[in-house]
Amino acid sequence: MDTKILLAESDMPTHWYNVVADMPTPPSPPLGPDGQPVDPAMLSAIFPEAIIQQEISSERWIEIPKPVREALYLWRPSPLYRAHRLEKKLGTPAKIYYKNESISPAGSHKPNTAIPQAYYNKQAGIKRLTTETGAGQWGCSLSLAGQIFGLDVRVYMVKVSYEQKPYRRSMMKTWGAEVFASPTNMTEAGRNVLAKDPDSPGSLGIAISEAVEEAAGREDTNYSLGSVLNHVLLHQTIIGEEAKKQLAMVGDYPDTVFAPCGGGSNFGGIAFPFFADKAAGKAIELVAVEPTSCPTLTKGTYAYDYGDVAGLTPIMKMYTLGHDFMPPGIHAGGLRYHGDSPLVSQLHHEGLISAVAIPQLETFQAGVLFAQSEGIVPAPESTHAIAATIREAKRCIDTGENKTLLFNLSGHGHFDMTAYDRFFDGSLEDFEYPEEAIKASLAHLPNIG
């Protein structure tokens, strides 16, 4: 029984899978402030044409350009692991597999989309990219991609993460990027937030506003997003495509797929290729796992909302906690975005995928157990999927089912040890976002008639 299931470079997928082709109803279109569908040409102020076309495409397979594949070969295909030691420690009859995305240069799954985004912008003649980052994985990934394709990168990093994760900042700077704690006084969006709250811990919604504002105001600059949008999830499907090939090599197939879910790229990356089978009649459960402190899919409202605080982005149909939602600073991991991918949201709304929210302490307990059995210290985001997988593996002990479980180990926790220290010293606590706070934030949804 193999521990590592490896694909040759020649077996790396040559095309991305577009889930839109297999959705039973077409995705809801993004809207402008007037409530009318956004003309794709309006996105050209911040995105290159190739990205815009991918964003609106319903084509099932989209070719991965050769220069992108050559860059991805730095770490892809990533290994699939059979978690023998975790299975034994749990005493479960279930088989547990995980896709190890922590082996990328940036330590997470995020370069899977950073590389193509940088490539398409370079091809379009763009010189600079702006972006936001929360926990730092995305900022590191775009910094790496900018270095590979010769683009300058400016990162607006959520202030609480900027202070908690200094070594992620160091990684970004090592790859040549500029990094600023958001909110800043460099943009109108940032100045407006600081005027109301000089001690604001920041949020992804604020940082997005700053990055979009700067990109829209400069001809040589575009904006790059690490999650949520259709093209981002498209690029991440290389994870699930590889996993399907690897499981076939050992004659197995998952009953359930788990992935952390903040904006949706992590979940979409591993789950969407399996959704193609589900749409064709295969019995499989796809579970998005989020924190109870930011319960977008499990407690949010399915509605049109802005993707950022300042309302600079198109209005998207998604599960949302309200675009001015301020996540609690105590939450040590990522997964703190107020909304979710429109594609993931629609599939959840239609009952085609599942979602579960897990308390913070349980996720870290799962992360420690995983590290002590499999040897890899997982990123706090990844511990959510591990916790959900462990729950199901324990349930299989009671039922006697020998299910096959698959989860996405989206990154390592080597730069998140402050969070683990807080868990060990008891200062980390469970936090369930108050219903009244969610209702207050949802009161500010855009009025689009």
C-alpha positions in Angstrom: 0.0 0.0 0.0 1.7 3.2 -1.2 2.1 6.2 1.0 2.9 8.6 -1.8 1.1 8.4 -5.2 3.1 10.2 -7.8 2.4 11.4 -11.3 5.1 12.0 -13.9 5.5 15.6 -15.2 4.2 14.3 -18.5 0.9 13.3 -16.8 0.3 16.8 -15.4 -3.1 18.1 -16.9 -2.8 20.2 -20.0 -6.3 21.8 -19.6 -8.2 23.4 -16.7 -11.8 22.2 -16.0 -14.6 24.7 -16.1 -17.4 23.7 -13.8 -19.8 26.1 -15.4 -20.2 23.6 -18.3 -21.8 21.1 -15.9 -23.8 23.4 -13.7 -27.6 22.7 -14.1 -28.4 26.4 -14.3 -26.2 29.2 -15.7 -24.3 31.3 -13.2 -25.9 34.6 -12.1 -24.2 37.5 -13.9 -22.2 40.2 -12.0 -24.1 43.5 -11.8 -23.2 47.1 -11.9 -24.4 49.8 -9.5 -27.5 50.2 -11.7 -28.5 46.6 -11.2 -27.8 45.7 -14.8 -25.3 42.9 -15.9 -21.8 44.2 -16.2 -20.4 44.4 -19.7 -17.2 42.3 -19.7 -15.4 45.2 -21.4 -15.8 47.2 -18.1 -13.5 44.7 -16.4 -10.6 45.7 -18.8 -9.6 48.5 -16.4 -8.2 45.9 -14.0 -7.9 42.6 -15.9 -6.3 41.5 -19.2 -8.6 40.2 -22.0 -7.6 36.5 -21.5 -8.6 36.6 -17.9 -11.9 38.3 -18.7 -12.7 35.6 -21.3 -12.0 32.9 -18.8 -14.2 34.7 -16.2 -17.2 34.5 -18.5 -16.5 31.2 -20.3 -18.8 28.2 -20.3 -16.3 26.0 -22.2 -15.6 22.8 -20.4 -11.9 22.6 -21.0 -9.5 25.5 -21.3 -5.9 24.9 -22.4 -3.0 25.7 -20.0 -0.4 27.7 -22.0 3.0 26.1 -22.3 4.9 28.8 -20.4 2.5 28.3 -17.5 2.9 24.6 -17.5 6.7 25.0 -17.6 6.5 27.2 -14.5 4.1 24.8 -12.7 6.7 22.0 -13.2 8.7 23.6 -10.4 6.5 21.6 -8.1 3.7 20.0 -10.0 2.3 17.4 -10.2 1.9 17.5 -6.4 1.9 14.2 -4.5 -1.3 12.4 -3.2 -0.7 10.8 0.2 -2.5 7.9 1.8 -2.7 8.9 5.5 -1.9 5.4 6.9 -0.6 6.7 10.2 -3.6 9.0 10.8 -5.9 6.1 10.0 -4.2 3.9 12.5 -4.1 6.6 15.2 -7.9 7.1 14.8 -8.6 3.4 14.5 -11.0 4.1 11.6 -12.0 1.7 8.9 -12.0 4.7 6.5 -9.3 5.3 4.0 -7.9 8.8 4.1 -6.1 10.5 1.3 -4.8 14.1 1.1 -3.4 16.2 -1.8 -0.2 17.9 -0.6 -0.2 21.4 -2.0 2.2 22.6 0.7 5.2 21.7 -1.6 4.9 24.7 -3.8 7.6 27.4 -3.4 5.2 29.6 -1.6 4.0 26.7 0.6 0.4 26.6 -0.5 -2.0 26.0 -3.4 -2.1 29.7 -4.3 0.6 29.7 -7.0 -1.6 27.5 -9.2 -3.5 30.7 -10.2 -0.8 33.3 -9.5 1.4 31.8 -12.2 -1.2 32.0 -15.0 -2.5 35.4 -13.9 1.0 36.9 -14.0 1.6 35.2 -17.4 -1.6 36.6 -19.0 -0.8 40.1 -17.6 2.7 40.0 -19.0 1.3 39.0 -22.4 -1.0 42.0 -22.3 1.9 44.4 -21.7 1.1 45.1 -18.1 4.1 46.2 -15.9 2.7 46.1 -12.4 0.2 44.1 -10.3 -1.6 45.1 -7.2 -3.4 42.6 -4.8 -4.5 42.0 -1.3 -3.6 39.2 1.0 -4.9 38.0 4.3 -2.9 35.3 5.9 -0.1 35.9 3.4 -0.1 32.8 1.1 -1.6 34.7 -1.8 0.7 37.7 -1.4 3.7 35.3 -1.4 2.4 33.4 -4.4 1.8 36.5 -6.6 5.2 37.9 -5.5 6.8 34.6 -6.8 4.8 34.8 -10.0 5.7 38.4 -10.6 9.4 37.5 -10.2 9.0 34.6 -12.7 7.4 36.8 -15.4 9.1 40.1 -14.6 6.3 42.1 -13.1 6.4 44.5 -10.2 4.0 43.5 -7.4 2.4 45.6 -4.6 0.6 43.8 -1.8 -1.9 45.3 0.6 -1.8 42.9 3.5 -4.6 42.8 6.1 -3.1 44.6 9.1 -3.8 41.9 11.7 -2.0 39.4 9.5 0.8 41.8 8.7 1.5 42.0 12.4 1.0 38.3 13.2 2.9 36.9 10.2 6.2 38.9 9.7 7.9 36.1 7.9 5.3 36.0 5.1 6.1 39.7 4.6 9.8 38.7 4.4 9.0 36.1 1.7 7.1 38.6 -0.4 10.0 41.0 -0.2 12.5 38.3 -1.0 10.6 37.8 -4.3 10.8 41.5 -4.9 7.3 42.7 -3.9 6.3 45.8 -1.9 4.1 45.0 1.2 1.9 47.5 3.1 -0.3 47.0 6.2 -3.9 47.6 5.1 -5.7 49.9 5.7 -3.1 52.5 4.5 -3.2 56.2 3.9 -2.1 55.6 0.3 -5.6 55.2 -1.1 -8.9 56.9 -0.6 -10.5 53.7 0.5 -7.9 53.2 3.2 -8.0 56.8 4.3 -11.8 56.6 4.7 -11.5 53.5 6.9 -8.8 55.0 9.1 -10.8 58.2 9.5 -13.6 56.1 11.1 -11.3 53.7 13.0 -7.6 54.7 13.3 -6.9 51.3 14.9 -8.7 49.2 12.3 -7.3 45.6 12.2 -8.2 45.6 8.5 -10.1 43.0 6.4 -9.9 41.4 3.0 -12.7 43.6 1.9 -10.7 46.8 2.8 -7.5 45.5 1.2 -9.3 44.6 -2.0 -10.7 48.1 -2.2 -7.2 49.5 -1.9 -5.7 47.2 -4.5 -8.5 47.7 -7.0 -8.5 51.5 -6.5 -4.8 51.7 -7.3 -5.0 49.3 -10.3 -8.0 51.2 -11.8 -6.0 54.5 -11.6 -2.9 53.4 -13.5 -2.6 52.3 -17.1 0.5 50.1 -16.4 -1.1 48.3 -13.5 -3.7 45.5 -13.2 -5.3 43.9 -10.2 -4.9 40.2 -9.4 -7.2 38.2 -7.1 -6.3 35.0 -5.3 -9.8 33.5 -4.8 -13.6 34.0 -5.3 -13.7 34.8 -9.1 -14.4 32.1 -11.7 -11.0 32.2 -13.4 -9.2 31.7 -10.1 -11.2 28.6 -9.3 -10.6 27.4 -12.9 -6.9 27.6 -12.5 -7.0 25.7 -9.2 -8.8 22.7 -10.8 -5.5 21.2 -11.7 -5.5 19.9 -8.0 -8.6 17.8 -8.4 -7.7 16.7 -11.9 -4.4 15.3 -10.6 -6.1 13.7 -7.6 -8.5 11.8 -9.9 -5.6 10.4 -11.9 -3.7 9.5 -8.8 -6.6 7.7 -7.1 -7.2 5.8 -10.3 -3.6 4.6 -10.2 -4.5 2.8 -6.9 -8.0 1.8 -7.9 -9.8 4.1 -5.5 -12.4 6.9 -5.6 -13.6 9.2 -2.8 -17.0 9.0 -1.2 -16.4 12.4 0.3 -14.1 15.3 -0.6 -13.3 18.0 2.0 -11.6 21.3 1.6 -11.2 24.6 3.5 -13.4 27.4 2.2 -12.8 31.1 2.6 -13.3 32.6 -0.8 -13.6 29.3 -2.5 -10.4 28.6 -4.6 -9.2 25.9 -2.2 -12.5 24.0 -2.3 -13.2 24.6 -6.0 -9.7 23.4 -6.9 -10.1 20.0 -5.5 -13.9 19.5 -5.6 -14.9 20.9 -9.0 -13.3 18.1 -11.1 -15.2 15.6 -9.0 -18.4 17.6 -9.4 -18.2 16.7 -13.1 -18.7 13.1 -12.0 -21.4 14.0 -9.6 -23.2 15.8 -12.5 -22.9 12.7 -14.5 -24.6 10.6 -11.8 -21.8 9.5 -9.6 -22.5 9.3 -5.8 -20.0 11.7 -4.1 -20.3 14.3 -1.4 -18.4 17.5 -1.7 -18.0 19.4 1.6 -16.7 23.0 2.0 -15.4 23.6 5.5 -15.3 27.1 7.1 -14.7 28.6 10.6 -17.6 29.4 13.0 -16.0 32.9 13.3 -16.7 33.6 9.6 -19.6 31.4 8.7 -20.3 32.6 5.2 -21.9 29.5 3.6 -23.6 28.2 6.8 -25.0 31.5 8.2 -24.7 34.1 5.4 -27.4 35.3 3.1 -27.5 34.3 -0.6 -27.8 37.7 -2.2 -26.1 40.2 -4.5 -23.3 42.0 -2.7 -20.0 43.9 -3.3 -16.8 42.0 -3.1 -15.1 44.8 -1.2 -15.8 47.5 1.4 -15.7 50.5 -0.8 -18.0 49.1 -3.5 -15.5 49.3 -6.3 -16.0 45.7 -7.5 -19.0 44.4 -9.5 -22.0 43.2 -7.4 -21.9 39.4 -7.3 -24.6 36.8 -6.3 -23.0 34.9 -3.4 -23.4 33.8 0.2 -22.3 36.9 2.2 -22.0 38.2 5.7 -22.2 41.8 4.3 -19.3 43.6 2.5 -18.5 45.7 5.6 -18.3 42.6 7.8 -15.2 42.9 10.1 -13.8 39.5 11.0 -12.6 39.0 14.6 -8.9 39.5 15.1 -8.7 36.4 17.3 -9.2 34.1 14.4 -5.7 32.9 13.7 -6.1 31.4 10.3 -7.2 32.8 7.0 -10.7 32.0 5.6 -11.9 35.4 6.8 -13.5 36.8 3.6 -17.1 38.1 4.0 -18.4 36.4 0.9 -17.7 33.3 -1.2 -17.2 32.4 -4.8 -20.4 32.9 -6.8 -19.9 29.4 -8.3 -19.5 27.7 -4.9 -22.3 29.8 -3.5 -24.7 28.8 -6.3 -23.9 25.1 -6.1 -24.4 25.3 -2.3 -27.7 27.2 -2.7 -28.9 24.5 -5.2 -28.0 21.7 -2.7 -25.3 20.2 -4.9 -22.5 20.7 -2.4 -22.5 20.7 1.4 -20.9 23.1 3.9 -20.0 22.8 7.6 -18.5 25.3 10.1 -16.0 24.1 12.7 -14.9 25.9 15.9 -11.3 27.1 16.0 -10.0 24.9 18.9 -11.2 21.8 17.1 -9.4 22.8 14.0 -6.1 23.2 15.9 -6.6 19.9 17.7 -7.0 18.3 14.4 -3.9 20.1 13.0 -1.8 18.8 15.9 -3.1 15.3 15.6 -2.3 15.4 11.9 1.2 16.7 12.5 1.9 14.1 15.2 0.8 11.3 12.8 1.7 12.4 9.3 4.6 14.7 10.2 3.4 17.8 8.3 2.4 20.9 10.4 -0.6 22.1 8.4 -1.6 25.7 7.8 -4.5 26.9 10.1 -6.7 27.1 7.0 -6.0 23.4 6.1 -6.8 22.2 9.6 -10.5 23.0 8.9 -10.5 20.3 6.2 -8.5 17.9 8.5 -11.0 18.4 11.3 -14.0 17.7 9.1 -12.2 14.6 7.7 -11.5 13.3 11.2 -15.1 13.8 12.2 -16.2 11.6 9.3 -13.5 9.1 9.9 -14.6 8.8 13.6 -18.2 8.4 12.4 -17.1 5.5 10.3 -15.8 3.8 13.4 -19.4 3.9 14.8 -21.0 2.8 11.5 -18.3 0.4 10.4 -18.3 2.0 6.9 -14.9 1.8 5.1 -15.4 5.0 3.2 -12.7 6.7 1.1 -12.1 10.3 2.3 -10.1 12.9 0.4 -9.1 16.3 1.6 -6.9 19.2 0.3 -3.9 19.9 2.4 -3.7 23.4 1.0 -0.5 24.6 2.7 2.0 24.1 5.5 2.0 26.0 8.8 5.7 26.9 9.0 4.9 30.6 9.1 1.9 30.2 11.3 3.5 28.9 14.5 2.4 32.0 16.5 -1.1 30.7 16.1 0.0 27.2 17.3 1.8 28.9 20.2 -1.5 30.6 21.2 -3.3 27.3 20.9 -0.7 25.6 23.2 -0.7 28.4 25.8 -4.5 28.4 26.0 -5.0 32.0 24.7 -6.8 30.8 21.5 -10.6 30.6 22.0 -13.6 29.5 20.1 -15.6 32.4 18.7 -19.0 32.1 17.0 -19.8 35.2 15.1 -22.9 36.8 16.7 -26.2 36.6 14.8 -26.9 40.3 15.6 -23.6 41.4 14.1 -24.3 39.4 10.9 -27.8 41.0 10.7 -26.3 44.5 11.2 -23.8 43.9 8.4 -26.4 42.4 6.0 -28.5 45.5 6.5 -26.0 47.3 4.2 -26.4 45.0 1.2 -26.6 47.0 -2.1 -30.0 48.2 -3.2 -30.3 47.1 -6.7 -34.1 47.2 -7.1 
